[in-house]
Amino acid sequence: MPLTDIKIKRAGAKEKAYKLSDGKGLYLEIQPNGSKYWRFKYQFVGKEKLLALGIYPEISQTLRGAL
């Protein structure tokens, strides 16, 4: 189920970094200091890769819809 803006805003810092999945490899990583980073996990030539897309809320909901 895709993340909503409300769920993202309510996601607070914890002792360790954690992920909120948006589906199809896209997720939001919440750091212990409260920072929120968009990440995209994918496979290329049989190897798992990770792409950093940017910081929430600078990366808009439109980008999420494009993936």
Contact map, one row per residue, 1 for C-alpha under 8 A:
1110000000000000000001100000000000000000000000000000000000000000000
1111000000000000000011100000000000000000000000000000000000000000000
1111101100000000000111000000000000000000000000000000000000000000000
0111111100000000000000000000000000000000000000000000000000000000000
0011111110000000000000000000000000000000000000000000000000000000000
0001111111000000000000000000000000000000000000000000000000000000000
0011111111100000000000000000000000000000000000000000000000000000000
0011111111100000000000000000000000000000000000000000000000000000000
0000111111110000000000000000000000000000000000000000000000000000000
0000011111110000000000000000000000000000000000000000000000000000000
0000001111111000000000000000010000000000000000000000000000000000000
0000000011111100000000000000010001000000000000000000000000000000000
0000000000111110100000000000011111100000000000000000000000000000000
0000000000011111110000000000001101000000000000000000000000000000000
0000000000001111100000000000000100000000000000000000000000000000000
0000000000000111110000000000001100000000000000000000000000000000000
0000000000001111111000000000111100000000000000000000000000000000000
0000000000000101111100000000111000000000000000000000000000000000000
0000000000000000111110000011110000000000000000000000000000000000000
0010000000000000011111000011110000000000000000000000000000000000000
0110000000000000001111101111000000000000000000000000000000000000000
1110000000000000000111111111000000000000000000000000000000000000000
1100000000000000000011111110000000000000000000000000000000000000000
0000000000000000000001111100000000000000000000000000000000000000001
0000000000000000000011111110000000000001110000000000000000000000000
0000000000000000000011111111000000000111100000000000000000000001000
0000000000000000001111101111100000000111000000000000000000000000000
0000000000000000001111000111110000011110000000000000000000000000000
0000000000000000111100000011111000011110000000000000000000000000000
0000000000111000111100000001111101111000000000000000000000000000000
0000000000001101110000000000111111110000000000000000000000000000000
0000000000001111100000000000011111100000000000000000000000000000000
0000000000001000000000000000001111100000000000000000000000000000000
0000000000011100000000000000011111110000000000000000000000000000000
0000000000001000000000000000011111111000000000000000001100000000000
0000000000000000000000000001111001111100000000000000001100000000000
0000000000000000000000000001110000111110000000000001111100000000000
0000000000000000000000000111100000011111000000000001111100100000000
0000000000000000000000000111100000001111100000000111110000000000000
0000000000000000000000001110000000000111110000000111100000000000000
0000000000000000000000001100000000000011111000011110000000000000000
0000000000000000000000001000000000000001111100011100000000000000000
0000000000000000000000000000000000000000111111111000000000000000000
0000000000000000000000000000000000000000011111111000000000000000000
0000000000000000000000000000000000000000001111100000000000000000000
0000000000000000000000000000000000000000001111110000000000000000000
0000000000000000000000000000000000000000001111111000000000000000000
0000000000000000000000000000000000000000111101111100000000000000000
0000000000000000000000000000000000000000111100111110000000000000000
0000000000000000000000000000000000000011110000011111000000000000000
0000000000000000000000000000000000000011100000001111100000000000000
0000000000000000000000000000000000001111000000000111110000000000000
0000000000000000000000000000000000001111000000000011111000100000000
0000000000000000000000000000000000001110000000000001111101100000000
0000000000000000000000000000000000111100000000000000111111100000000
0000000000000000000000000000000000111100000000000000011111110000000
0000000000000000000000000000000000000000000000000000001111110000000
0000000000000000000000000000000000000000000000000000011111110000000
0000000000000000000000000000000000000100000000000000111111111010000
0000000000000000000000000000000000000000000000000000000111111111000
0000000000000000000000000000000000000000000000000000000000111111100
0000000000000000000000000000000000000000000000000000000000011111110
0000000000000000000000000000000000000000000000000000000000111111111
0000000000000000000000000100000000000000000000000000000000011111111
0000000000000000000000000000000000000000000000000000000000001111111
0000000000000000000000000000000000000000000000000000000000000111111
0000000000000000000000010000000000000000000000000000000000000011111
